């Protein structure tokens, strides 16, 4: 009789059993979430960066090799870049020396996530200017997944160079502003950024990069980086000094 009473006392109550099941569910859910985060932040970036290495090589495969010297900085009108309209078509290669010598990503037409951005590339906003043109050459890039090319955007400073490499030339822009904005603030990529009217005629050669903000947590905003064209270097003459100085 005493043994039966002891066994009954040791039997978990219904509430304890339910708590145990809930605990197991939470542990399993936490593991799944953890694996998903690892996949999002690590595996997608590894895969995208590997893809970018091939993409950059493919884009520049038929380009003339620039001489291994610093080319002359030219301040006359830069050469025109051929316009493309098909989604995913290559425009050039973007380099930001402040991010290191090996930092290089392709620029493709369109801002589709699956066709462009999730490949680690920068996407060119449709109907914005092309490199070197008067207007606002605008692109988007990921910050925390799929290569995370703009991971360190907050380390950029006014005066830092952004180099757009094409078949015939390097276009050098210099950063002049950086700030967070709401996703609905489409005026940041207008020909005259943030002006009262999108139809205003531009007079400057600008560039805008948009990416997610903040880096950690729910990215409810965008980090906007504006730069202005400074000069160009003919590919046949060498590479920009800013590119040669990257470490």
N, C-alpha and C positions, 0 to 999 in steps of 0.2 A: 504493500500500500504506500509506503514511504517513497519507494522508487518511482511509482507512478506519479506521485505529487511532484517530485523533483523534475521529472521529464516534462510535465506540463508547465512548470515554472520556466524551464529553459527554452521552450518553444517560442520563437519570435512572434510578436504580436502582428496583426495585419498592418498597422501603421508602420512598423519597423520594416516589414517586407516591402511595402510600397516605397518607403524612403530609400531602401537599398536598390530597388529597381530604377528609381529616378536618378540615384547617384551614378549607377552604371551607364544610364542613358547620357547623362551630362559628361561623363568621362569620354564616352565614345564620340559624342558631338564635338567635344573639345579637341580630340585627336583628329577628327575629320576637318575641322576648321583650321587646325594647325598645319595639316598636310596641304590644304588648299592655299594657305598663305605662302607656304614654301614653294608650291607650284607657281603661284602668281608672281612672287618676287624674285625667285631664283631661276626656276626652270625656264619660264617664258623669256627671261632676259638672256639666259645662256643660249637658248635656241635662236632668238632674234639677232643677237650679236654675231653668232656663227653665220646666219643668213646674210647679215649686213657685210661681213667680210667678203663673201662671194659676190654680193650685189655691187659693192664699190669697185671690186676688181673687174667685174663685167662691164660696168659703165665706162671705166677708163681704159679698157683693153685696146681700143682703137685710137686712143689719143696719142699725140706726139709726146714723148718723154721730155719734160721740162729740164733744161740744163741745170746741173748741180751748182747753182750760183744764185745770188740775190738779183732779181730782175729790177729794171728801172720802174720806179713808181710813176705812173702817168696820170695826169689830171685833165686831159682832154676828154671828150665824150667817149664813153666805153663802147665796145662793140656790142651789137644787138645779139640777144640770145634767141634761138629759134623757139617759137611758141609751140607747145604741145597741148592737146585737149583730151586725149584718151586716158582714162583712169589708170594710174600705175605707170605711166610713161616717165622715163627718167629725164630730169632737168639738169642735174649736176650733183656735186658733192659739197657738203657743208663741213667746215672745220672751225673750231673755236680753240685757238692756241692756249687760252687760259685753262682749258680742260686737259691739256697734254698733247704731246706730239702724235700719239697714235689715235687720238679722238677724231673719227671721220665717219660720216653717215651719208647715205644717199638721200636725195631730194626727189620725190616722185609726185606726179600730178594727182591732185585730189586729196581729200582728208578722210576717206573711208577707213574705218578701223581695220576691218578684215583684209582689205586689199592693199593698204599702205601702212598705216601707223603700227599695226600689230606685227608687221615685218621688221620693226625697229627703225623704219625710215621716217624722214620728215615729210609731211604732206603739204603740198602747195594749195593754198586756198584758191578755189576757182574764181576767176574774174579779177584777181588782184594782179599787180604788176609782176613782171619777170625780172631776174637779176639785172641790175644796172639801169633799169628804166625809171623815168620820172613817175612817181606814184608810191605805192606801199607794197613791196614784195613781202607777202605774208605766208608763214608756214606754221605748222603745229607739230609737236613731238611729245612722246610719252615722258613721264617723270619717274614713275616707280614700278613699271612693268615693261615687258617686251623691249628689253634693251636699255630702258630708262636713260636715254641720251641726255635729258635735261635734269638729271638727278641733282646736280650741284648748281642749279640756276641761281640760287641766292648768293653764291660766291662771286658772281660776275659783278664787275664794277664799270662805272662810266669810263669810256676810253678803251675798254677791251675790244679786241678785233673779232669780227666774224668774217670768215673768208668763204666765198662761194666759188668753187672751182668748176670750170666748164671746159669744153674741148679746146677753146682758143684763148681763154683768159682767166685770171683770178680777179674777183671783185671784192674789194675790202671795205667793209662797213665798220663803223665805230659806235659802240653802245652809248646812248645818252640818257636812257631812262628805263626804270623797271618798277613795276607795281602790281598788286593783286587787283583783279576785276571780277565781276560776276559773269557767268557764262552767257548771260543775255546782252552783255555790252559789246555787241558786234561792231560798234564804231571804232574799236581799237584797230581794226584792219581796214578801215576806210582809206581812200587815197590820201586824205588829210586826216590822220587819226584823231578821234575824239572831237572833231569840229562839229559845229551846229548842224551842218548839212552834208550828207554823203556825196552830193553832186558838186561840191566845190572843186575847182580845177587845181590839181596839185602842181607844185613848183619844185619840190625836193625829191631826191631819190632816197627813199626810206626802206627799212626792213623791219618786220615785226615777227617775233616768235611767241607763240602761246603754248602753255603747258599747264599741268594740273597744280593746284595749290589748296591746302598745304600738302607737304609730302606725306606726313603721317596722319592717319585718320580718314574721315570722309572728305574727299576733294570737292568741296562745294564752290570753289572759286577757280580762277585761272591766274597764273603768273604771266604777266605780259612784259616782254623785253623789246624795247625800240632801239633801232640803230640807224645811223645815217651813212650813206655812201661817202667814201673818202677818196679812193683812187682805184686804179686797176693796174694789173701787170700782165703783159703779153706772155702767154705760155712759152712761146719760142725764145723769150728773153731770159727766163729763169723763174724763180719762185718769190713770193712776197717776203720781205724782211720779217714780218710778223710770224710767218710760218716757219722760217728758219730759226727763230729765237725760241720756239716752243720747246719745252723740256719734257 
